[in-house]
Amino acid sequence: MGKSYYKSPVGILEIVCENDTVTSLKLVEKAPKSNSENKSIETQLDEYFSGKRTGFDIKLKPKGTEFQKLVWSELQKIPFGKTKSYSEIAQIIGHPNTQRAVGSACNKNPIMIIIPCHRVISKSGNLGGFAYGNLIKQKLLNIEIKGVIS
């Protein structure tokens, strides 16, 4: 298992891989001094944050319940720069009226950005919630929708 750290416009991202497969991508407070590299992933993140990449070519293996994996799989189908509501995701996966459970699965997403839980908003158009706070969620959406980091 390899762990590396990537300085992004939204903070330091910890990348955890097992055999070239990402199992975790999350924001952390600080990176330790020693740092292995995951060049392919870091290159794709560079391209994403600079607006040159709209999708990722990275093997993923998120750990979670079957329901969470079902939600995370559906999130990966949301196009770059687009959003869907929690209730829309619940309908699509065949579990209507489970928008809160969908929100919980988004909150537990172990691979942020690549599994784009930031693209899920409330039915009213409000941001809803985000594990790392709505400021980070808005920044990620701005990168995708406006092509800017604010």
CORSULRA-V688402 format. One record per pair of residues at least 24 apart in sequence whose C-alpha atoms are under 10 Angstrom apart, sorted by the first residue. I is the first residue (numbers start at 1). J is the second residue. D is the distance in whole Angstrom. If there is no record, write none. Layout:
i->{I/I}
j->{J/J}
d->{D/D}
This chain:
i->{2/2/2/2/3/3/3/3/3/4/4/4/4/4/4/4/4/4/5/5/5/5/5/5/5/5/5/5/6/6/6/6/6/6/6/6/6/7/7/7/7/8/8/8/8/9/9/9/9/9/9/9/9/9/10/10/10/10/10/10/10/10/10/11/13/13/14/15/15/15/16/17/17/17/17/18/18/19/20/20/20/21/21/21/21/21/22/22/22/22/22/22/22/22/23/23/23/23/23/23/23/24/24/24/24/24/24/24/24/25/25/25/25/25/25/25/25/26/26/26/26/26/26/26/27/27/27/27/28/44/45/45/48/48/48/48/48/49/49/49/49/49/49/50/50/50/50/50/51/51/51/51/51/51/51/52/53/53/54/54/54/54/55/55/55/55/56/56/56/57/58/60/60/60/61/61/62/62/62/62/63/63/63/63/64/64/64/64/65/67/67/67/67/67/68/68/68/68/68/68/68/68/68/69/69/70/70/71/71/71/71/71/71/71/71/71/72/72/72/72/72/72/72/72/72/72/73/73/74/74/74/75/75/75/75/75/75/75/75/76/76/76/76/76/76/77/77/78/78/78/78/78/79/79/79/80/80/80/80/80/80/81/81/81/81/81/81/81/81/81/82/82/82/82/82/83/83/83/83/83/83/83/83/83/83/83/84/84/84/84/84/84/84/84/85/85/85/85/85/85/85/85/85/85/86/86/86/86/86/86/86/87/87/87/87/88/88/88/88/89/99/103/103/103/104/104/104/106/106/107/107/113/113/116/116/119}
j->{35/36/37/38/34/35/36/37/38/31/32/34/35/36/37/38/39/42/30/31/32/33/34/35/36/37/38/42/31/35/37/38/39/41/42/45/46/31/42/45/46/42/45/46/49/46/49/50/136/139/140/143/149/150/49/132/135/136/137/139/140/149/150/136/42/112/111/41/42/111/111/41/59/60/61/60/61/59/58/59/60/58/59/60/61/62/58/59/60/61/62/110/111/114/59/60/61/62/63/110/111/60/61/62/63/109/110/111/112/62/109/110/111/112/113/114/115/109/110/111/112/113/131/132/111/112/131/132/132/114/113/114/113/114/143/144/147/140/143/144/147/148/149/143/144/147/148/149/143/144/145/146/147/148/149/147/80/144/79/80/81/144/79/80/113/114/113/114/115/114/114/111/114/115/110/111/109/110/111/115/108/109/110/111/105/108/109/110/105/93/95/101/102/105/101/102/103/104/105/106/107/108/109/105/109/102/105/101/102/103/104/105/106/109/115/117/102/105/106/108/109/110/111/115/116/117/115/116/115/116/117/106/114/115/116/117/118/119/120/113/114/115/116/117/119/115/116/115/116/117/119/120/116/119/144/116/119/141/143/144/145/119/140/141/142/143/144/145/146/147/119/120/141/144/145/116/117/118/119/120/121/122/125/127/141/145/117/118/119/120/121/122/123/125/119/120/121/122/123/124/125/126/127/128/117/119/120/121/122/123/128/120/121/122/123/120/121/122/123/120/123/128/129/130/129/130/131/130/131/131/132/137/140/140/141/144}
d->{9/7/8/8/10/7/6/8/8/8/9/9/5/5/5/7/10/9/9/6/8/10/9/6/8/8/9/9/8/9/9/9/10/9/7/9/9/9/9/10/10/10/8/8/8/10/7/10/10/9/9/10/7/9/9/10/9/6/9/7/8/9/10/9/10/9/10/8/9/9/9/10/10/9/9/10/9/10/8/7/9/7/5/5/6/9/7/6/5/6/8/10/8/10/9/6/5/5/7/7/7/9/8/7/9/9/5/5/8/10/9/6/4/6/8/8/9/9/7/6/6/9/10/9/10/8/10/8/10/10/9/9/9/10/8/9/10/9/7/9/9/9/8/8/10/8/9/9/7/7/10/10/6/8/10/10/9/10/8/6/8/8/8/7/10/8/10/7/9/9/8/8/9/9/9/9/8/6/7/9/10/9/7/9/9/8/8/8/9/9/10/9/9/8/9/8/10/8/5/8/10/8/8/8/9/10/9/9/7/9/10/7/8/9/10/9/9/8/7/10/7/10/9/6/8/8/8/10/9/10/10/9/9/6/6/6/9/8/8/10/8/5/6/9/10/9/9/9/8/9/7/9/9/9/10/9/8/9/10/6/8/8/9/7/8/8/5/5/8/9/7/9/9/8/7/10/9/8/5/6/7/10/9/10/9/10/10/10/6/5/6/8/8/9/8/5/5/5/5/8/8/9/9/9/10/10/6/6/6/7/9/9/9/8/7/9/10/9/8/8/10/9/8/9/10/10/10/8/8/5/9/10/8/9/10/9}
